[in-house]
Amino acid sequence: MSIDNCPPCYDSIYASLQEKLGPNPSPGQIVDAIHALPPPAYETLMSGKQEDDLPQLTPEEKIKFQAGVATTMSSSSDEATTKLQQSANEAILAVNAVETMFTSMTSELASIDAKNTPPKEGPFAPRLNTLHEVSSDHKNIPCMS
């Protein structure tokens, strides 16, 4: 990897956000500013690796910081509620799009299965249905903790 291809460091991203946002930004302004970052900066910020870049925080301070973030995200302010609702709606649309793709692909594969001799592993459509069941089973999705 050349020096030109290195991802930006967390501190520089954080400093630029602070400069753009100024003092006392609202939760919505913060979310909008983060979503406006270029992809490499966004990925660095969302990677969660900044803890490694902040050695001055003790484990207790990190816990306090995480609790503060959780409290802010669960605040009952209208702006936070609106942003969380918007994100939830976008997640629902994404899930519905994936469901539509699975339905369409299953239909296409069933048509292919009907017109051709299935491979030794068996028809395609049932295998896709199995993948769909596994992907839609919330117990198989790892939790972020």
Secondary structure, DSSP 8 states (H G I E B T S, - for coil): --GGG----HHHHHHHHHHHH-SS--HHHHHHHHHTS-HHHHHHHHTSTHHHH-TTS-HHHHHHHHHHHHHHHT---HHHHHHHHHHHHHHHHHHHHHHHHHHHHHHHHHHHHHHS---TT--HHHHHHHHHHHHH-GGGS----
